[in-house]
Amino acid sequence: MSGTPILGSTVSNPEEFVSNMAKVMEHTSTIANLLARKAEAAGSGGGDADSTMKTAEDTTAEFGRIAETLGQVAKSYMDHPEQMVAAQQKLWQGHAAIWQNAWQRFLGAEDTKPVITPERGDRRFKSDEWQSNQAFDFLKQSYLFTTQWAEEAVAEAEGLDEHTRHKAKFYVEQIANAVSPSNFAFTNPEVLKLALETNGASLERGFRQFAEDLSHSNGELQITQTDMSAFAVGENMALSPGKVMFQNDLIQLIQYAPSTEKVYAKPLLIVPPWINKFYILDLNPEKSFIRWAVAQGFTVFVISWVNPDETLAQKTFADYMHDGILAACSAIEKATGEPQVNAIGYCIGGTLLSATLAYLAAKRKKPIGSATFFTTQVDFTLAGDLKVFVDEEQIAAVEQRMAEKGYMEGGKMAKAFNMLRSNDLIWSYVVNNYLKGKEPFPFDLLYWNADPTRMPAATHSYYLRECYLYNNMSQGRMVLDGETIDLSMVKIPVYNLATREDHIAPLPSAFKLGQFFGGKTQLVVAGSGHIAGVVNPPSANKYQYWLNDEGVDNLEEWLDRAEEHAGSWWPHWAKWTAKQSGKKVKARQPGDGQLKPLEDAPGSYVRVRS
């Protein structure tokens, strides 16, 4: 064995290789036993039976929806046999061309070009062996062509409503991503080569890590994406100095200590999404938007949302407005003496802020003088692949599941977000952790991503129905605490930050935000995505942003005429916000006003894990 090279590599120690393969079989047996015990517990009602059974039921229902959706695509072709024949011919011709390409290479042709190549940015096939080795190149091309054909088949199917077509496209992409040859040990040259070079140690480590991850789950595999022991909130994350100045059962309000002698008179309130924790804006001193904003002379407050349990099941969207944003505004006035704040809303926090502004406009109240939105949607017509999960049947299933505990697990939303980029956020870790046997790299962003919050049943149901399903906010039909929401009544200055590669609040959707407000909107489009496009400090000198002050309503035209600027958009935002912030005053320390500190930042709410 040691003398036979495979992919340019050999087993240097056959005895060690055999020993590691024996351990792989032991780990495989452990994995099988874990799965069997979970299934037995579900059947007998012992251990984690409820969780395991519910996971199994959810999985069965999900597969049922997939089968039904793809069945409608198949029926479309059955109803149009001429289209089916054309699709089959296209498939056969493509594979015939790939076979011919492979034979030409086998016979020594040097100028043979591939029939199909991976899309730019597809990192699954970056290893040279996927190109240089004829067998793996054939496998790769066959896979790429088949998945492209399947996606085109969905796009060209006749008689499908748009929601069904969208779901079918998404499901086909998920299946295609799952069955990629890069995800299996014996069809991935990188995995095979590493296994030979390490005498099987890489596979042994990988299968051991797979068993460990499975043992920590309740019937559903939780892939470890980073070294969770490398980080701790308040120790090496969320370090900006400040105090918790106010709290109720939904929020803690943190005021950060100033780092300048003078500050702008009008305070700044940050409203983060409640499906994640606020410290995405305070990961570490180098990346912290909060620390940077303090250094620009702003008195910064941030809402730290509670991680709700069953006791908060009936908390509503209106409660999040009253006990969240409005309670924070009232507390800030007591802490600083200022009757008005500038506000920032991030993602769903921005959606809540938008509704709150319209509610305040209806009440003729003005505690918020300007609003900044990070990757926020108010119109959900173009809300992207998350809409795949939103229809009456699926929402009803979610509501039924939430009724059991009174909340939705944060991990369920994290799973949905991961599926939007499954190659990067799921399958790359399967390959890295389980096939290559590498330990996840310590990465603060992935730690934060694995630290989601739960959502009260009433709030989440309202959000799914009012925003995603019915799109009531942008249509002037949303009713919030008795007031019909009309976004056009919001006349305050707005700064709208959209990101170019956003997979959660897609650019075409976030771009439209300013079209619904009644005042002037400064639109900025940043490079990268939902997180990296926002958390982009000037010191990193990364990405870019685009400006266009012509007020064009068409996205493509806006981008064509926009001026590109290198680096972070943060300084541009700071100049814009400074104009809304009044004169400079003596810096305020937490506790200078009527409110006294309750505890040190980052507070206790953020430390509660799901």
C-alpha positions as CSV (number, residue, x, y, z in Angstrom):
1,M,0.0,0.0,0.0
2,S,2.8,2.4,0.9
3,G,4.3,2.0,-2.6
4,T,1.2,2.8,-4.6
5,P,0.7,6.6,-5.1
6,I,-2.9,7.8,-5.3
7,L,-3.4,11.5,-6.2
8,G,0.4,11.9,-5.7
9,S,0.2,10.7,-2.1
10,T,1.0,7.4,-0.4
11,V,0.4,5.8,3.0
12,S,3.7,6.1,4.8
13,N,2.7,3.9,7.7
14,P,0.3,1.1,6.8
15,E,0.0,-0.1,10.4
16,E,-1.0,3.4,11.6
17,F,-3.4,3.6,8.6
18,V,-5.1,0.3,9.5
19,S,-5.4,1.4,13.2
20,N,-7.0,4.7,12.2
21,M,-9.5,3.0,9.9
22,A,-10.4,0.7,12.8
23,K,-11.1,3.7,14.9
24,V,-13.2,5.2,12.1
25,M,-15.3,2.1,12.2
26,E,-15.6,2.4,16.0
27,H,-16.8,6.0,15.6
28,T,-19.2,4.9,12.9
29,S,-20.6,2.4,15.4
30,T,-20.9,5.1,18.0
31,I,-22.8,7.3,15.6
32,A,-25.2,4.5,14.7
33,N,-25.8,3.8,18.3
34,L,-26.5,7.5,19.1
35,L,-29.0,7.6,16.3
36,A,-30.6,4.4,17.4
37,R,-30.8,5.5,21.1
38,K,-32.5,8.8,20.0
39,A,-35.0,6.9,17.9
40,E,-35.6,4.5,20.8
41,A,-36.1,7.3,23.2
42,A,-38.6,9.0,20.9
43,G,-40.5,5.8,20.7
44,S,-40.5,5.0,24.4
45,G,-41.0,8.5,25.7
46,G,-37.7,8.5,27.6
47,G,-34.8,10.9,27.6
48,D,-35.1,13.6,25.0
49,A,-38.1,12.0,23.6
50,D,-40.2,15.1,23.1
51,S,-37.5,17.0,21.4
52,T,-36.4,14.1,19.2
53,M,-40.0,13.2,18.2
54,K,-40.8,16.8,17.3
55,T,-37.6,17.1,15.3
56,A,-38.5,13.9,13.5
57,E,-42.0,15.2,12.9
58,D,-40.7,18.5,11.6
59,T,-38.3,16.7,9.3
60,T,-41.0,14.4,7.9
61,A,-43.3,17.5,7.3
62,E,-40.4,19.3,5.6
63,F,-39.7,16.4,3.3
64,G,-43.4,16.2,2.5
65,R,-43.4,19.8,1.5
66,I,-40.4,19.3,-0.7
67,A,-41.9,16.2,-2.4
68,E,-45.2,18.0,-3.0
69,T,-43.5,21.1,-4.5
70,L,-41.2,19.1,-6.8
71,G,-44.1,16.9,-7.7
72,Q,-45.8,19.9,-9.1
73,V,-42.8,20.6,-11.3
74,A,-42.9,17.0,-12.5
75,K,-46.6,17.3,-13.2
76,S,-46.0,20.4,-15.3
77,Y,-43.7,18.3,-17.5
78,M,-46.1,15.4,-17.6
79,D,-48.8,17.8,-18.8
80,H,-46.5,19.1,-21.5
81,P,-44.7,16.0,-23.0
82,E,-43.0,18.0,-25.7
83,Q,-41.3,20.1,-23.1
84,M,-40.3,16.9,-21.2
85,V,-38.7,15.4,-24.3
86,A,-36.8,18.6,-25.0
87,A,-35.5,18.7,-21.4
88,Q,-34.4,15.0,-21.6
89,Q,-32.6,15.6,-24.9
90,K,-30.8,18.6,-23.3
91,L,-29.7,16.4,-20.4
92,W,-28.5,13.5,-22.7
93,Q,-26.7,15.9,-25.0
94,G,-24.9,17.6,-22.2
95,H,-23.7,14.4,-20.6
96,A,-22.7,13.1,-24.1
97,A,-20.5,16.2,-24.5
98,I,-18.9,15.6,-21.1
99,W,-18.2,12.0,-22.1
100,Q,-16.6,13.1,-25.3
101,N,-14.6,15.7,-23.5
102,A,-13.3,13.0,-21.1
103,W,-12.4,10.6,-23.9
104,Q,-10.5,13.4,-25.7
105,R,-8.5,14.1,-22.6
106,F,-7.9,10.3,-22.1
107,L,-6.5,10.1,-25.7
108,G,-4.1,12.9,-25.0
109,A,-5.8,16.0,-26.5
110,E,-4.2,19.0,-24.9
111,D,-6.5,21.7,-26.0
112,T,-9.7,20.2,-24.6
113,K,-11.9,22.7,-22.9
114,P,-14.4,21.7,-20.2
115,V,-18.1,21.7,-21.1
116,I,-18.9,23.5,-17.9
117,T,-16.9,25.2,-15.2
118,P,-17.8,26.2,-11.6
119,E,-19.2,29.7,-11.1
120,R,-16.9,32.4,-9.9
121,G,-16.5,32.2,-6.1
122,D,-17.4,28.5,-5.9
123,R,-14.7,27.2,-3.5
124,R,-15.8,23.6,-3.5
125,F,-13.7,22.7,-6.5
126,K,-10.6,25.0,-6.1
127,S,-8.2,22.1,-5.6
128,D,-6.0,21.4,-8.6
129,E,-7.1,17.7,-8.6
130,W,-10.6,18.7,-9.6
131,Q,-9.1,19.9,-12.9
132,S,-5.9,17.8,-13.4
133,N,-7.3,14.4,-12.5
134,Q,-9.6,13.2,-15.3
135,A,-11.8,11.1,-13.1
136,F,-12.6,13.9,-10.7
137,D,-12.9,16.5,-13.5
138,F,-15.5,14.2,-15.1
139,L,-17.3,13.8,-11.8
140,K,-17.3,17.6,-11.2
141,Q,-18.5,18.5,-14.7
142,S,-21.3,15.8,-14.6
143,Y,-22.5,17.2,-11.2
144,L,-22.3,20.9,-12.3
145,F,-24.2,20.2,-15.6
146,T,-26.9,18.1,-13.9
147,T,-27.6,20.7,-11.2
148,Q,-27.7,23.5,-13.8
149,W,-30.1,21.4,-15.9
150,A,-32.3,20.8,-12.9
151,E,-32.4,24.5,-12.0
152,E,-33.3,25.4,-15.6
153,A,-36.0,22.7,-15.6
154,V,-37.7,24.5,-12.6
155,A,-37.3,27.9,-14.2
156,E,-38.9,26.7,-17.5
157,A,-41.7,24.6,-16.0
158,E,-45.1,25.9,-17.2
159,G,-48.2,26.6,-15.1
160,L,-46.5,27.1,-11.7
161,D,-47.4,30.0,-9.5
162,E,-44.5,32.1,-8.4
163,H,-44.4,30.9,-4.8
164,T,-44.3,27.3,-5.9
165,R,-41.6,28.0,-8.5
166,H,-39.6,29.9,-5.8
167,K,-39.8,27.0,-3.4
168,A,-38.9,24.5,-6.1
169,K,-35.9,26.5,-7.1
170,F,-34.7,26.8,-3.5
171,Y,-35.3,23.0,-2.8
172,V,-33.4,22.0,-5.9
173,E,-30.5,24.2,-4.9
174,Q,-30.5,22.7,-1.4
175,I,-30.5,19.2,-2.8
176,A,-27.8,20.0,-5.3
177,N,-25.6,21.5,-2.6
178,A,-26.1,18.4,-0.4
179,V,-25.2,15.9,-3.1
180,S,-22.1,17.7,-4.3
181,P,-19.2,15.2,-4.8
182,S,-17.1,17.5,-2.6
183,N,-19.3,16.4,0.4
184,F,-18.3,12.8,0.3
185,A,-15.0,11.3,1.3
186,F,-14.4,9.0,-1.7
187,T,-15.4,11.6,-4.3
188,N,-13.4,14.5,-2.9
189,P,-9.7,14.4,-4.0
190,E,-8.7,16.8,-1.2
191,V,-10.1,14.5,1.4
192,L,-8.6,11.4,0.0
193,K,-5.2,13.0,-0.4
194,L,-5.2,14.3,3.2
195,A,-6.3,10.9,4.5
196,L,-3.4,9.2,2.7
197,E,-0.9,11.8,3.9
198,T,-2.0,11.5,7.5
199,N,-2.3,7.7,7.5
200,G,-6.0,8.0,8.0
201,A,-5.7,10.3,11.1
202,S,-7.7,13.1,9.4
203,L,-10.7,10.7,8.9
204,E,-10.4,9.4,12.4
205,R,-10.5,12.9,13.9
206,G,-13.4,13.9,11.6
207,F,-15.6,10.9,12.5
208,R,-14.8,11.5,16.2
209,Q,-15.9,15.1,15.9
210,F,-19.1,14.0,14.1
211,A,-19.9,11.7,16.9
212,E,-19.2,14.4,19.5
213,D,-21.5,16.9,17.7
214,L,-24.2,14.4,17.4
215,S,-24.0,13.4,21.1
216,H,-24.6,17.1,22.0
217,S,-27.7,17.4,19.9
218,N,-31.3,16.5,20.6
219,G,-32.0,14.5,17.5
220,E,-30.8,17.2,15.1
221,L,-27.1,17.5,14.3
222,Q,-25.6,20.9,15.4
223,I,-22.4,21.4,13.4
224,T,-19.7,23.2,15.4
225,Q,-18.7,26.2,13.3
226,T,-16.1,27.7,15.7
227,D,-14.3,27.0,18.9
228,M,-17.0,28.1,21.4
229,S,-14.5,27.9,24.3
230,A,-12.4,30.7,22.8
231,F,-14.9,33.5,23.5
232,A,-16.9,34.8,26.4
233,V,-19.2,37.8,26.4
234,G,-17.8,40.5,28.7
235,E,-14.3,38.9,28.7
236,N,-13.1,39.1,25.1
237,M,-16.3,40.3,23.4
238,A,-18.7,43.2,24.1
239,L,-16.0,45.1,25.9
240,S,-17.0,48.7,25.4
241,P,-17.2,50.4,28.8
242,G,-20.7,51.4,30.0
243,K,-23.5,50.8,32.4
244,V,-27.0,49.3,32.3
245,M,-29.2,52.3,33.1
246,F,-32.7,50.9,32.8
247,Q,-34.4,47.5,32.4
248,N,-37.8,45.9,32.2
249,D,-38.9,42.4,31.3
250,L,-38.0,43.0,27.6
251,I,-34.8,45.1,27.5
252,Q,-31.8,46.3,29.3
253,L,-30.7,49.8,28.2
254,I,-26.9,50.3,28.1
255,Q,-25.3,53.8,28.1
256,Y,-21.7,53.8,27.0
257,A,-19.0,55.9,28.7
258,P,-17.7,58.8,26.6
259,S,-14.2,58.9,25.2
260,T,-14.3,62.5,24.2
261,E,-14.5,65.7,26.3
262,K,-17.5,67.0,24.4
263,V,-20.4,65.1,22.8
264,Y,-23.3,66.0,20.5
265,A,-26.3,67.1,22.4
266,K,-28.7,64.6,20.9
267,P,-28.1,61.0,22.0
268,L,-27.9,58.0,19.8
269,L,-30.2,54.9,20.4
270,I,-29.3,51.6,18.6
271,V,-32.1,49.1,18.1
272,P,-30.6,45.7,17.2
273,P,-32.6,42.8,16.0
274,W,-34.1,40.7,18.8
275,I,-33.4,37.4,16.9
276,N,-29.7,38.0,17.6
277,K,-27.7,39.7,20.3
278,F,-26.6,43.3,20.2
279,Y,-22.8,42.6,20.5
280,I,-22.5,42.0,16.8
281,L,-21.9,45.8,16.9
282,D,-19.3,45.3,19.7
283,L,-17.5,42.1,18.9
284,N,-14.1,43.5,19.9
285,P,-12.4,46.9,20.1
286,E,-11.2,46.8,16.6
287,K,-14.5,45.9,15.0
288,S,-16.9,47.7,17.4
289,F,-19.3,50.1,15.7
290,I,-20.4,51.1,19.2
291,R,-16.9,52.1,20.4
292,W,-16.2,53.9,17.1
293,A,-19.4,55.9,17.4
294,V,-18.6,56.9,20.9
295,A,-15.2,58.1,19.7
296,Q,-17.0,60.3,17.1
297,G,-18.6,62.2,20.0
298,F,-22.0,60.5,20.2
299,T,-23.6,59.5,23.5
300,V,-24.5,56.0,22.6
301,F,-27.3,53.9,24.0
302,V,-28.1,50.4,22.9
303,I,-31.0,48.1,23.6
304,S,-30.1,44.6,24.8
305,W,-33.1,42.4,24.3
306,V,-34.1,39.7,26.7
307,N,-33.7,36.1,25.7
308,P,-37.4,35.3,26.3
309,D,-38.8,32.1,27.9
310,E,-42.3,30.7,28.2
311,T,-43.3,33.5,30.6
312,L,-43.1,36.0,27.8
313,A,-45.1,34.0,25.2
314,Q,-47.8,36.6,24.9
315,K,-45.5,39.6,24.4
316,T,-46.6,41.3,21.2
317,F,-45.0,43.3,18.5
318,A,-46.6,46.3,20.1
319,D,-45.0,45.4,23.4
320,Y,-41.6,45.4,21.7
321,M,-42.4,48.9,20.5
322,H,-43.7,50.2,23.9
323,D,-41.4,48.3,26.3
324,G,-38.5,48.4,23.8
325,I,-38.0,51.5,21.7
326,L,-40.4,53.9,23.4
327,A,-39.3,52.8,26.9
328,A,-35.7,53.4,25.9
329,C,-36.5,56.9,24.5
330,S,-38.2,57.8,27.8
331,A,-35.2,56.4,29.9
332,I,-32.7,58.3,27.7
333,E,-34.5,61.6,28.4
334,K,-34.2,60.9,32.1
335,A,-30.6,60.0,31.7
336,T,-29.5,63.0,29.6
337,G,-32.3,65.6,29.8
338,E,-32.7,65.4,26.0
339,P,-36.2,64.9,24.7
340,Q,-35.2,63.5,21.4
341,V,-32.8,60.9,20.1
342,N,-31.3,59.8,16.8
343,A,-32.1,56.1,16.2
344,I,-30.5,53.2,14.4
345,G,-32.5,50.1,13.5
346,Y,-30.7,47.0,12.3
347,C,-32.6,44.3,10.3
348,I,-35.8,43.4,12.1
349,G,-34.9,46.1,14.7
350,G,-35.2,48.5,11.8
351,T,-38.6,47.1,10.8
352,L,-39.8,47.6,14.3
353,L,-38.3,51.1,14.3
354,S,-40.1,51.9,11.0
355,A,-43.5,50.8,12.5
356,T,-42.7,52.8,15.7
357,L,-42.0,56.0,13.7
358,A,-45.3,55.6,11.8
359,Y,-47.1,55.0,15.1
360,L,-45.5,58.1,16.6
361,A,-46.4,60.1,13.6
362,A,-50.0,59.1,14.0
363,K,-49.8,60.1,17.7
364,R,-48.1,63.4,16.7
365,K,-45.1,62.6,19.0
366,K,-41.5,63.2,18.1
367,P,-39.1,61.5,20.5
368,I,-37.0,60.4,17.5
369,G,-35.4,63.1,15.3
370,S,-33.7,61.0,12.6
371,A,-33.5,57.4,11.7
372,T,-30.7,55.2,10.3
373,F,-31.6,51.8,9.0
374,F,-29.0,49.0,8.5
375,T,-30.2,46.3,6.0
376,T,-33.9,46.8,6.8
377,Q,-37.0,45.9,4.9
378,V,-40.4,47.5,5.2
379,D,-41.8,46.1,1.9
380,F,-41.4,42.3,1.7
381,T,-42.3,41.8,-2.0
382,L,-38.7,41.1,-2.9
383,A,-37.6,39.6,0.4
384,G,-35.6,36.8,-1.2
385,D,-35.3,33.1,-0.3
386,L,-36.7,33.5,3.3
387,K,-40.1,33.8,1.6
388,V,-39.7,30.1,0.7
389,F,-40.6,29.4,4.4
390,V,-43.6,31.6,4.4
391,D,-47.0,30.5,3.4
392,E,-50.2,29.7,5.4
393,E,-49.3,26.0,5.9
394,Q,-45.8,26.6,7.1
395,I,-46.7,29.5,9.4
396,A,-49.5,27.5,10.9
397,A,-46.9,24.7,11.6
398,V,-44.6,27.2,13.2
399,E,-47.4,28.6,15.4
400,Q,-48.4,25.1,16.5
401,R,-44.8,24.3,17.4
402,M,-44.4,27.6,19.3
403,A,-47.6,27.0,21.2
404,E,-45.9,24.1,23.0
405,K,-43.2,26.2,24.7
406,G,-44.4,29.8,24.1
407,Y,-41.5,30.8,21.9
408,M,-39.5,29.9,18.9
409,E,-36.0,28.5,19.4
410,G,-33.4,30.9,18.0
411,G,-31.6,27.9,16.5
412,K,-34.6,27.4,14.1
413,M,-34.0,30.8,12.6
414,A,-30.3,30.3,12.5
415,K,-30.9,27.1,10.6
416,A,-33.0,28.9,8.0
417,F,-30.4,31.6,7.7
418,N,-27.7,29.0,7.2
419,M,-29.7,27.3,4.4
420,L,-29.7,30.6,2.5
421,R,-25.9,30.0,2.0
422,S,-25.7,26.3,2.7
423,N,-22.5,25.7,0.8
424,D,-20.7,28.3,2.9
425,L,-22.5,27.9,6.3
426,I,-23.2,24.1,6.3
427,W,-21.4,22.0,3.8
428,S,-18.0,23.7,4.1
429,Y,-18.0,22.8,7.8
430,V,-19.1,19.2,7.1
431,V,-16.1,18.9,4.8
432,N,-13.7,20.7,7.1
433,N,-14.8,19.2,10.4
434,Y,-15.9,15.6,9.5
435,L,-14.1,14.7,6.3
436,K,-10.8,16.6,6.8
437,G,-10.8,16.2,10.5
438,K,-9.8,19.9,11.1
439,E,-11.0,21.7,14.2
440,P,-13.1,24.8,13.6
441,F,-11.2,28.1,13.6
442,P,-11.9,30.5,16.4
443,F,-14.0,33.2,14.9
444,D,-15.9,35.8,16.9
445,L,-18.6,36.3,14.2
446,L,-19.4,32.6,14.2
447,Y,-19.5,32.5,18.0
448,W,-22.1,35.3,17.8
449,N,-24.0,33.4,15.1
450,A,-24.2,30.4,17.4
451,D,-25.6,32.5,20.2
452,P,-29.1,33.4,19.0
453,T,-32.2,34.4,21.0
454,R,-35.6,32.9,21.3
455,M,-38.7,34.8,20.1
456,P,-42.0,35.1,21.9
457,A,-44.8,33.2,20.0
458,A,-47.1,36.2,19.7
459,T,-44.4,38.5,18.4
460,H,-43.0,36.1,15.9
461,S,-46.4,35.1,14.6
462,Y,-47.4,38.7,14.1
463,Y,-44.1,39.5,12.3
464,L,-44.4,36.5,9.9
465,R,-48.0,37.2,9.0
466,E,-48.0,41.1,8.9
467,C,-44.7,41.5,7.1
468,Y,-43.7,38.4,5.1
469,L,-47.1,36.8,4.4
470,Y,-49.4,39.8,3.9
471,N,-46.9,42.7,3.5
472,N,-49.2,44.9,5.4
473,M,-46.7,47.6,6.6
474,S,-45.8,48.9,3.2
475,Q,-49.4,48.7,2.0
476,G,-50.8,50.9,4.9
477,R,-52.8,48.0,6.4
478,M,-50.7,47.2,9.5
479,V,-52.5,47.9,12.8
480,L,-50.2,48.5,15.7
481,D,-51.8,49.1,19.1
482,G,-54.9,50.4,17.5
483,E,-53.2,52.7,15.0
484,T,-53.1,52.0,11.3
485,I,-49.5,52.4,10.2
486,D,-48.8,54.8,7.4
487,L,-45.1,55.1,6.6
488,S,-45.6,58.2,4.4
489,M,-46.5,60.2,7.6
490,V,-42.8,59.7,8.7
491,K,-41.1,63.0,7.7
492,I,-37.9,62.8,9.6
493,P,-34.5,62.5,7.9
494,V,-33.6,58.9,7.0
495,Y,-30.2,57.2,6.3
496,N,-30.8,53.9,4.5
497,L,-27.8,51.5,4.4
498,A,-28.3,48.5,2.1
499,T,-25.6,45.9,1.3
500,R,-24.9,44.6,-2.1
501,E,-24.6,40.9,-1.3
502,D,-27.3,40.6,1.4
503,H,-29.0,37.2,1.5
504,I,-31.3,38.1,4.4
505,A,-32.5,41.6,3.4
506,P,-31.7,41.5,-0.3
507,L,-30.5,44.7,-1.9
508,P,-33.6,45.1,-4.2
509,S,-35.8,44.9,-1.1
510,A,-33.8,47.1,1.2
511,F,-33.3,49.6,-1.6
512,K,-37.0,50.4,-1.6
513,L,-37.2,51.5,2.0
514,G,-37.0,55.2,1.4
515,Q,-39.7,55.1,-1.2
516,F,-42.3,54.6,1.6
517,F,-41.3,57.4,3.9
518,G,-42.5,60.9,3.6
519,G,-39.2,62.7,4.2
520,K,-35.8,62.8,2.6
521,T,-33.7,59.6,2.5
522,Q,-30.0,59.3,2.1
523,L,-29.4,55.9,0.4
524,V,-26.0,54.2,0.7
525,V,-25.2,50.8,-0.8
526,A,-22.2,49.1,0.9
527,G,-20.1,46.2,-0.4
528,S,-20.4,42.7,1.0
529,G,-23.4,41.3,2.9
530,H,-25.8,41.5,5.9
531,I,-23.1,41.4,8.5
532,A,-19.7,42.1,6.9
533,G,-21.1,45.1,5.0
534,V,-22.3,46.7,8.2
535,V,-19.5,45.7,10.6
536,N,-16.7,47.2,8.4
537,P,-14.5,49.6,10.4
538,P,-12.5,52.2,8.6
539,S,-9.3,50.8,9.9
540,A,-9.9,47.5,8.0
541,N,-9.8,49.4,4.7
542,K,-12.1,46.8,3.2
543,Y,-14.9,46.8,0.6
544,Q,-16.5,50.0,-0.7
545,Y,-19.8,51.9,-0.8
546,W,-21.8,53.7,-3.4
547,L,-23.6,57.1,-3.3
548,N,-26.1,58.6,-5.8
549,D,-27.9,61.8,-4.8
550,E,-30.1,61.9,-8.0
551,G,-33.0,60.1,-6.3
552,V,-33.5,57.4,-8.9
553,D,-36.2,54.8,-8.0
554,N,-34.8,52.1,-10.2
555,L,-32.1,50.0,-8.6
556,E,-30.1,49.1,-11.8
557,E,-30.2,52.8,-12.9
558,W,-29.2,53.9,-9.4
559,L,-26.2,51.6,-9.4
560,D,-25.2,52.6,-12.9
561,R,-25.1,56.2,-12.0
562,A,-23.7,55.8,-8.4
563,E,-20.2,56.9,-7.4
564,E,-18.0,54.3,-5.8
565,H,-16.0,55.1,-2.7
566,A,-13.3,52.9,-1.3
567,G,-13.5,51.6,2.3
568,S,-16.0,51.9,5.1
569,W,-19.2,53.9,5.0
570,W,-19.0,54.7,8.7
571,P,-17.4,58.2,8.3
572,H,-20.0,59.2,5.8
573,W,-22.7,58.1,8.2
574,A,-21.0,60.0,11.1
575,K,-21.0,63.3,9.1
576,W,-24.7,62.8,8.2
577,T,-25.7,62.0,11.8
578,A,-23.7,64.9,13.2
579,K,-25.9,67.3,11.2
580,Q,-28.9,65.8,13.0
581,S,-27.3,65.9,16.4
582,G,-27.2,69.6,17.5
583,K,-24.4,71.4,19.2
584,K,-21.6,70.0,21.3
585,V,-22.0,69.7,25.1
586,K,-19.9,68.4,28.0
587,A,-19.6,64.7,27.8
588,R,-22.1,62.8,29.9
589,Q,-21.1,60.0,32.2
590,P,-23.6,57.1,32.9
591,G,-25.3,58.1,36.1
592,D,-25.1,61.9,35.6
593,G,-28.8,62.2,35.1
594,Q,-31.9,61.0,37.0
595,L,-31.1,57.3,36.3
596,K,-28.5,55.4,38.3
597,P,-26.5,52.5,37.0
598,L,-27.9,49.0,37.6
599,E,-24.8,47.0,36.5
600,D,-21.8,47.1,34.2
601,A,-22.1,46.7,30.5
602,P,-22.7,44.4,28.6
603,G,-25.4,43.5,31.3
604,S,-26.9,40.2,32.3
605,Y,-29.6,39.8,29.6
606,V,-27.1,39.3,26.8
607,R,-25.4,36.4,28.8
608,V,-28.5,34.2,28.8
609,R,-27.9,31.5,26.2
610,S,-30.7,29.6,24.4
